[in-house]
Amino acid sequence: MDETPQTGIQRAAAMAGGGPKLAQYLGVTRQNVHSWNKIGFIPPLDRVREVATLTGIPHIDLVDPEIAALFPELKRNTNI
């Protein structure tokens, strides 16, 4: 069975018990988490740090892929 690749933010929401729970933990709205899910990354870098600390997901998996491409030496999760 093929698994759909998940973005870092999707994995973070799943680990937190869903988008609303992740929003609650971060002190943001559910709409914030929903919009991050839609675009596939977390725009504010300070939130990237918080989510990475909360979930253990590498920072590079949570940022804009264009930013991540600037740092090829950082290993990305192969499930993305």
MOPAC internal coordinates of N, CA, C and O (Angstrom, degrees):
PM7 1SCF
backbone

  N    0.0000 0     0.00 0     0.00 0    0    0    0
  C    1.4445 1     0.00 0     0.00 0    1    0    0
  C    1.5250 1   108.74 1     0.00 0    2    1    0
  O    1.2310 1   120.43 1   -50.84 1    3    2    1
  N    1.3468 1   116.78 1   129.16 1    3    2    1
  C    1.4591 1   121.60 1   179.09 1    5    3    2
  C    1.5161 1   109.94 1   -79.92 1    6    5    3
  O    1.2310 1   121.20 1   -47.32 1    7    6    5
  N    1.3075 1   115.30 1   132.68 1    7    6    5
  C    1.4595 1   120.26 1   173.89 1    9    7    6
  C    1.5118 1   108.41 1   -95.52 1   10    9    7
  O    1.2310 1   120.72 1   -42.59 1   11   10    9
  N    1.3225 1   116.22 1   137.41 1   11   10    9
  C    1.4477 1   120.39 1   175.59 1   13   11   10
  C    1.5219 1   108.09 1   -71.68 1   14   13   11
  O    1.2310 1   119.90 1   -52.11 1   15   14   13
  N    1.3342 1   117.80 1   127.89 1   15   14   13
  C    1.4609 1   118.94 1   178.06 1   17   15   14
  C    1.5238 1   110.75 1   -59.81 1   18   17   15
  O    1.2310 1   120.94 1   -38.65 1   19   18   17
  N    1.2988 1   115.81 1   141.35 1   19   18   17
  C    1.4520 1   120.10 1   179.82 1   21   19   18
  C    1.5151 1   109.93 1  -109.86 1   22   21   19
  O    1.2310 1   121.62 1   -33.84 1   23   22   21
  N    1.3342 1   114.50 1   146.16 1   23   22   21
  C    1.4512 1   119.44 1   173.29 1   25   23   22
  C    1.5195 1   108.13 1   -77.63 1   26   25   23
  O    1.2310 1   120.77 1   -12.75 1   27   26   25
  N    1.3101 1   116.14 1   167.25 1   27   26   25
  C    1.4547 1   120.01 1   177.29 1   29   27   26
  C    1.5154 1   112.45 1   -60.07 1   30   29   27
  O    1.2310 1   120.14 1   141.10 1   31   30   29
  N    1.3272 1   117.35 1   -38.90 1   31   30   29
  C    1.4570 1   120.19 1  -179.24 1   33   31   30
  C    1.5216 1   110.66 1   -69.14 1   34   33   31
  O    1.2310 1   119.56 1   144.91 1   35   34   33
  N    1.3256 1   118.45 1   -35.09 1   35   34   33
  C    1.4604 1   120.41 1   176.25 1   37   35   34
  C    1.5275 1   110.57 1   -65.01 1   38   37   35
  O    1.2310 1   120.73 1   138.36 1   39   38   37
  N    1.3166 1   116.21 1   -41.64 1   39   38   37
  C    1.4698 1   119.53 1   177.98 1   41   39   38
  C    1.5222 1   110.52 1   -65.04 1   42   41   39
  O    1.2310 1   120.48 1   139.80 1   43   42   41
  N    1.3331 1   116.69 1   -40.20 1   43   42   41
  C    1.4679 1   120.64 1   179.86 1   45   43   42
  C    1.5207 1   110.73 1   -62.88 1   46   45   43
  O    1.2310 1   120.36 1   135.98 1   47   46   45
  N    1.3217 1   116.91 1   -44.02 1   47   46   45
  C    1.4668 1   120.44 1   179.21 1   49   47   46
  C    1.5221 1   110.38 1   -62.93 1   50   49   47
  O    1.2310 1   120.43 1   137.79 1   51   50   49
  N    1.3117 1   116.79 1   -42.21 1   51   50   49
  C    1.4660 1   120.13 1   178.88 1   53   51   50
  C    1.5269 1   110.91 1   -62.51 1   54   53   51
  O    1.2310 1   120.42 1   137.55 1   55   54   53
  N    1.3262 1   116.79 1   -42.45 1   55   54   53
  C    1.4660 1   120.87 1   179.87 1   57   55   54
  C    1.5252 1   111.67 1   -64.81 1   58   57   55
  O    1.2310 1   120.48 1   148.59 1   59   58   57
  N    1.3332 1   116.68 1   -31.41 1   59   58   57
  C    1.4689 1   121.10 1  -178.47 1   61   59   58
  C    1.5217 1   112.07 1   -82.66 1   62   61   59
  O    1.2310 1   120.26 1   169.72 1   63   62   61
  N    1.3319 1   117.11 1   -10.28 1   63   62   61
  C    1.4511 1   120.05 1  -177.39 1   65   63   62
  C    1.5140 1   113.23 1    98.77 1   66   65   63
  O    1.2310 1   120.56 1  -163.80 1   67   66   65
  N    1.3321 1   116.53 1    16.20 1   67   66   65
  C    1.4615 1   122.30 1   178.35 1   69   67   66
  C    1.5173 1   111.40 1   121.99 1   70   69   67
  O    1.2310 1   121.68 1   -16.40 1   71   70   69
  N    1.3236 1   114.39 1   163.60 1   71   70   69
  C    1.4682 1   120.81 1  -179.68 1   73   71   70
  C    1.5192 1   113.95 1   -57.49 1   74   73   71
  O    1.2310 1   119.65 1   135.45 1   75   74   73
  N    1.3564 1   118.27 1   -44.55 1   75   74   73
  C    1.4613 1   118.57 1   178.99 1   77   75   74
  C    1.5343 1   113.38 1   -61.66 1   78   77   75
  O    1.2310 1   120.75 1   142.54 1   79   78   77
  N    1.3210 1   116.17 1   -37.46 1   79   78   77
  C    1.4776 1   119.19 1   178.19 1   81   79   78
  C    1.5287 1   110.69 1   -68.14 1   82   81   79
  O    1.2310 1   120.48 1   138.41 1   83   82   81
  N    1.3364 1   116.68 1   -41.59 1   83   82   81
  C    1.4633 1   119.69 1   177.73 1   85   83   82
  C    1.5204 1   109.73 1   -60.84 1   86   85   83
  O    1.2310 1   120.42 1   136.78 1   87   86   85
  N    1.3231 1   116.81 1   -43.22 1   87   86   85
  C    1.4669 1   120.90 1   178.05 1   89   87   86
  C    1.5261 1   110.34 1   -58.99 1   90   89   87
  O    1.2310 1   120.85 1   136.20 1   91   90   89
  N    1.3144 1   115.99 1   -43.80 1   91   90   89
  C    1.4672 1   120.75 1   179.74 1   93   91   90
  C    1.5252 1   110.94 1   -61.59 1   94   93   91
  O    1.2310 1   120.25 1   133.99 1   95   94   93
  N    1.3323 1   117.13 1   -46.01 1   95   94   93
  C    1.4641 1   120.90 1   179.51 1   97   95   94
  C    1.5246 1   112.16 1   -60.33 1   98   97   95
  O    1.2310 1   120.99 1   144.28 1   99   98   97
  N    1.3442 1   115.72 1   -35.72 1   99   98   97
  C    1.4635 1   120.54 1  -176.15 1  101   99   98
  C    1.5246 1   113.26 1   -89.78 1  102  101   99
  O    1.2310 1   120.55 1   168.46 1  103  102  101
  N    1.3304 1   116.55 1   -11.54 1  103  102  101
  C    1.4574 1   119.57 1  -177.96 1  105  103  102
  C    1.5173 1   112.72 1    72.82 1  106  105  103
  O    1.2310 1   120.75 1  -147.59 1  107  106  105
  N    1.3424 1   116.17 1    32.41 1  107  106  105
  C    1.4645 1   121.63 1   177.09 1  109  107  106
  C    1.5215 1   108.05 1  -120.21 1  110  109  107
  O    1.2310 1   120.59 1    -6.25 1  111  110  109
  N    1.3246 1   116.48 1   173.75 1  111  110  109
  C    1.4548 1   119.65 1   178.88 1  113  111  110
  C    1.5278 1   110.93 1   -80.98 1  114  113  111
  O    1.2310 1   121.48 1   -21.01 1  115  114  113
  N    1.3215 1   114.77 1   158.99 1  115  114  113
  C    1.4699 1   119.70 1   174.35 1  117  115  114
  C    1.5215 1   110.03 1   -61.39 1  118  117  115
  O    1.2310 1   120.90 1   148.02 1  119  118  117
  N    1.3317 1   115.88 1   -31.98 1  119  118  117
  C    1.4614 1   120.24 1   178.89 1  121  119  118
  C    1.5332 1   111.12 1   -63.57 1  122  121  119
  O    1.2310 1   120.52 1   143.82 1  123  122  121
  N    1.3463 1   116.61 1   -36.18 1  123  122  121
  C    1.4680 1   119.33 1   175.90 1  125  123  122
  C    1.5227 1   110.20 1   -58.98 1  126  125  123
  O    1.2310 1   120.80 1   128.98 1  127  126  125
  N    1.3171 1   116.07 1   -51.02 1  127  126  125
  C    1.4660 1   120.07 1  -178.21 1  129  127  126
  C    1.5282 1   110.37 1   -63.88 1  130  129  127
  O    1.2310 1   120.31 1   140.61 1  131  130  129
  N    1.3189 1   117.01 1   -39.39 1  131  130  129
  C    1.4655 1   120.69 1   178.07 1  133  131  130
  C    1.5344 1   110.35 1   -60.47 1  134  133  131
  O    1.2310 1   120.32 1   134.73 1  135  134  133
  N    1.3218 1   116.98 1   -45.27 1  135  134  133
  C    1.4699 1   119.47 1  -179.07 1  137  135  134
  C    1.5253 1   110.69 1   -66.72 1  138  137  135
  O    1.2310 1   119.94 1   144.07 1  139  138  137
  N    1.3267 1   117.72 1   -35.93 1  139  138  137
  C    1.4681 1   120.13 1   176.35 1  141  139  138
  C    1.5230 1   109.88 1   -63.72 1  142  141  139
  O    1.2310 1   120.47 1   139.50 1  143  142  141
  N    1.3228 1   116.72 1   -40.50 1  143  142  141
  C    1.4614 1   121.02 1   177.26 1  145  143  142
  C    1.5186 1   111.19 1   -61.79 1  146  145  143
  O    1.2310 1   120.23 1   138.35 1  147  146  145
  N    1.3282 1   117.17 1   -41.65 1  147  146  145
  C    1.4642 1   121.03 1  -179.07 1  149  147  146
  C    1.5183 1   111.93 1   -61.78 1  150  149  147
  O    1.2310 1   120.55 1   138.46 1  151  150  149
  N    1.3424 1   116.56 1   -41.54 1  151  150  149
  C    1.4668 1   118.71 1  -177.75 1  153  151  150
  C    1.5267 1   112.41 1   -89.69 1  154  153  151
  O    1.2310 1   120.19 1   164.47 1  155  154  153
  N    1.3417 1   117.25 1   -15.53 1  155  154  153
  C    1.4565 1   120.93 1   174.18 1  157  155  154
  C    1.5140 1   116.24 1    90.09 1  158  157  155
  O    1.2310 1   120.21 1  -173.03 1  159  158  157
  N    1.3145 1   117.21 1     6.97 1  159  158  157
  C    1.4625 1   120.07 1   177.62 1  161  159  158
  C    1.5143 1   109.17 1  -157.55 1  162  161  159
  O    1.2310 1   120.91 1    -6.87 1  163  162  161
  N    1.3299 1   115.86 1   173.13 1  163  162  161
  C    1.4612 1   121.97 1  -178.45 1  165  163  162
  C    1.5246 1   108.38 1  -105.22 1  166  165  163
  O    1.2310 1   119.43 1   -67.45 1  167  166  165
  N    1.3422 1   118.69 1   112.55 1  167  166  165
  C    1.4607 1   120.27 1  -177.06 1  169  167  166
  C    1.5324 1   115.30 1   -64.73 1  170  169  167
  O    1.2310 1   118.63 1   130.94 1  171  170  169
  N    1.3320 1   120.22 1   -49.06 1  171  170  169
  C    1.4660 1   117.23 1  -177.65 1  173  171  170
  C    1.5307 1   111.21 1   -74.62 1  174  173  171
  O    1.2310 1   120.76 1   -60.28 1  175  174  173
  N    1.3165 1   116.15 1   119.72 1  175  174  173
  C    1.4641 1   119.98 1  -175.68 1  177  175  174
  C    1.5240 1   113.37 1   -62.29 1  178  177  175
  O    1.2310 1   119.78 1   151.40 1  179  178  177
  N    1.3379 1   118.03 1   -28.60 1  179  178  177
  C    1.4595 1   118.56 1   177.35 1  181  179  178
  C    1.5277 1   110.64 1   -65.30 1  182  181  179
  O    1.2310 1   120.21 1   148.10 1  183  182  181
  N    1.3299 1   117.20 1   -31.90 1  183  182  181
  C    1.4705 1   120.40 1   176.98 1  185  183  182
  C    1.5235 1   110.62 1   -73.03 1  186  185  183
  O    1.2310 1   120.26 1   146.98 1  187  186  185
  N    1.3243 1   117.11 1   -33.02 1  187  186  185
  C    1.4685 1   120.29 1   176.18 1  189  187  186
  C    1.5222 1   109.29 1   -56.33 1  190  189  187
  O    1.2310 1   120.84 1   133.27 1  191  190  189
  N    1.3118 1   116.01 1   -46.73 1  191  190  189
  C    1.4602 1   120.82 1  -179.80 1  193  191  190
  C    1.5309 1   110.81 1   -60.11 1  194  193  191
  O    1.2310 1   120.51 1   135.18 1  195  194  193
  N    1.3269 1   116.63 1   -44.82 1  195  194  193
  C    1.4654 1   120.91 1  -179.90 1  197  195  194
  C    1.5248 1   111.62 1   -62.03 1  198  197  195
  O    1.2310 1   120.43 1   134.04 1  199  198  197
  N    1.3358 1   116.78 1   -45.96 1  199  198  197
  C    1.4635 1   120.50 1  -178.50 1  201  199  198
  C    1.5255 1   110.17 1   -66.50 1  202  201  199
  O    1.2310 1   120.24 1   138.71 1  203  202  201
  N    1.3136 1   117.14 1   -41.29 1  203  202  201
  C    1.4670 1   120.58 1   178.54 1  205  203  202
  C    1.5312 1   110.77 1   -61.45 1  206  205  203
  O    1.2310 1   120.44 1   137.88 1  207  206  205
  N    1.3161 1   116.76 1   -42.12 1  207  206  205
  C    1.4642 1   121.02 1   178.84 1  209  207  206
  C    1.5195 1   110.90 1   -66.39 1  210  209  207
  O    1.2310 1   120.41 1   137.65 1  211  210  209
  N    1.3122 1   116.81 1   -42.35 1  211  210  209
  C    1.4624 1   122.33 1  -177.99 1  213  211  210
  C    1.5276 1   112.15 1   -66.83 1  214  213  211
  O    1.2310 1   120.31 1   140.28 1  215  214  213
  N    1.3340 1   117.02 1   -39.72 1  215  214  213
  C    1.4616 1   120.88 1  -170.98 1  217  215  214
  C    1.5240 1   115.41 1  -108.27 1  218  217  215
  O    1.2310 1   120.45 1   159.52 1  219  218  217
  N    1.3271 1   116.74 1   -20.48 1  219  218  217
  C    1.4571 1   119.49 1  -174.71 1  221  219  218
  C    1.5221 1   113.48 1    83.61 1  222  221  219
  O    1.2310 1   120.26 1  -177.67 1  223  222  221
  N    1.3281 1   117.11 1     2.33 1  223  222  221
  C    1.4662 1   120.69 1   177.51 1  225  223  222
  C    1.5282 1   108.29 1   -73.46 1  226  225  223
  O    1.2310 1   119.89 1   -47.40 1  227  226  225
  N    1.3326 1   117.82 1   132.60 1  227  226  225
  C    1.4696 1   120.05 1  -179.18 1  229  227  226
  C    1.5279 1   112.51 1   -57.34 1  230  229  227
  O    1.2310 1   121.11 1   -39.28 1  231  230  229
  N    1.3211 1   115.47 1   140.72 1  231  230  229
  C    1.4715 1   121.49 1   178.71 1  233  231  230
  C    1.5263 1   111.64 1   -50.05 1  234  233  231
  O    1.2310 1   120.49 1   136.97 1  235  234  233
  N    1.3157 1   116.68 1   -43.03 1  235  234  233
  C    1.4663 1   121.41 1  -174.18 1  237  235  234
  C    1.5270 1   111.35 1   -61.95 1  238  237  235
  O    1.2310 1   119.96 1   154.98 1  239  238  237
  N    1.3378 1   117.69 1   -25.02 1  239  238  237
  C    1.4627 1   121.18 1   178.88 1  241  239  238
  C    1.5217 1   112.57 1   -80.97 1  242  241  239
  O    1.2310 1   120.13 1   171.31 1  243  242  241
  N    1.3192 1   117.36 1    -8.69 1  243  242  241
  C    1.4565 1   121.66 1  -175.15 1  245  243  242
  C    1.5279 1   114.09 1  -108.85 1  246  245  243
  O    1.2310 1   120.10 1   171.15 1  247  246  245
  N    1.3282 1   117.41 1    -8.85 1  247  246  245
  C    1.4659 1   120.39 1  -176.05 1  249  247  246
  C    1.5214 1   111.58 1   -98.04 1  250  249  247
  O    1.2310 1   121.41 1   -11.72 1  251  250  249
  N    1.3189 1   114.90 1   168.28 1  251  250  249
  C    1.4600 1   122.92 1   176.59 1  253  251  250
  C    1.5319 1   108.71 1   -53.67 1  254  253  251
  O    1.2310 1   119.66 1   -50.38 1  255  254  253
  N    1.3331 1   118.25 1   129.62 1  255  254  253
  C    1.4634 1   120.72 1   179.69 1  257  255  254
  C    1.5266 1   113.71 1   -55.82 1  258  257  255
  O    1.2310 1   120.02 1   151.13 1  259  258  257
  N    1.3410 1   117.56 1   -28.87 1  259  258  257
  C    1.4687 1   119.95 1   177.65 1  261  259  258
  C    1.5254 1   110.58 1   -67.57 1  262  261  259
  O    1.2310 1   120.48 1   143.88 1  263  262  261
  N    1.3173 1   116.69 1   -36.12 1  263  262  261
  C    1.4660 1   120.24 1   175.90 1  265  263  262
  C    1.5250 1   109.78 1   -71.09 1  266  265  263
  O    1.2310 1   120.82 1   136.39 1  267  266  265
  N    1.3184 1   116.04 1   -43.61 1  267  266  265
  C    1.4577 1   120.61 1   179.58 1  269  267  266
  C    1.5267 1   111.44 1   -58.91 1  270  269  267
  O    1.2310 1   120.25 1   144.19 1  271  270  269
  N    1.3302 1   117.12 1   -35.81 1  271  270  269
  C    1.4643 1   121.59 1  -179.57 1  273  271  270
  C    1.5256 1   112.10 1   -63.89 1  274  273  271
  O    1.2310 1   120.25 1   158.41 1  275  274  273
  N    1.3229 1   117.12 1   -21.59 1  275  274  273
  C    1.4697 1   120.71 1   178.18 1  277  275  274
  C    1.5231 1   111.92 1   -73.86 1  278  277  275
  O    1.2310 1   120.53 1   166.28 1  279  278  277
  N    1.3433 1   116.59 1   -13.72 1  279  278  277
  C    1.4583 1   121.71 1  -176.25 1  281  279  278
  C    1.5243 1   110.56 1  -126.84 1  282  281  279
  O    1.2310 1   120.18 1  -114.64 1  283  282  281
  N    1.3374 1   117.25 1    65.36 1  283  282  281
  C    1.4699 1   120.03 1  -175.78 1  285  283  282
  C    1.5288 1   113.14 1   -63.83 1  286  285  283
  O    1.2310 1   120.36 1   161.87 1  287  286  285
  N    1.3109 1   116.91 1   -18.13 1  287  286  285
  C    1.4652 1   119.03 1  -178.93 1  289  287  286
  C    1.5395 1   112.07 1   -73.84 1  290  289  287
  O    1.2310 1   120.79 1   164.70 1  291  290  289
  N    1.3247 1   116.09 1   -15.30 1  291  290  289
  C    1.4648 1   119.56 1   177.25 1  293  291  290
  C    1.5175 1   108.52 1   -85.52 1  294  293  291
  O    1.2310 1   121.03 1   -52.48 1  295  294  293
  N    1.3039 1   115.64 1   127.52 1  295  294  293
  C    1.4562 1   120.14 1  -176.00 1  297  295  294
  C    1.5249 1   111.25 1   -76.00 1  298  297  295
  O    1.2310 1   120.95 1   -50.98 1  299  298  297
  N    1.3070 1   115.79 1   129.02 1  299  298  297
  C    1.4615 1   122.16 1   176.40 1  301  299  298
  C    1.5185 1   109.11 1   -90.30 1  302  301  299
  O    1.2310 1   120.88 1   -26.01 1  303  302  301
  N    1.3188 1   115.92 1   153.99 1  303  302  301
  C    1.4619 1   121.78 1   175.94 1  305  303  302
  C    1.5151 1   107.99 1   -67.57 1  306  305  303
  O    1.2310 1   120.04 1   -46.22 1  307  306  305
  N    1.3104 1   117.52 1   133.78 1  307  306  305
  C    1.4629 1   120.91 1  -176.66 1  309  307  306
  C    1.5154 1   112.92 1   -75.51 1  310  309  307
  O    1.2310 1   119.50 1   171.92 1  311  310  309
  N    1.3293 1   118.57 1    -8.08 1  311  310  309
  C    1.4628 1   120.73 1   178.38 1  313  311  310
  C    1.5175 1   112.85 1   -84.34 1  314  313  311
  O    1.2310 1   120.23 1  -179.64 1  315  314  313
  N    1.3089 1   117.17 1     0.36 1  315  314  313
  C    1.4616 1   120.23 1  -177.67 1  317  315  314
  C    1.5033 1   109.70 1   -99.23 1  318  317  315
  O    1.2310 1   120.10 1   180.00 1  319  318  317

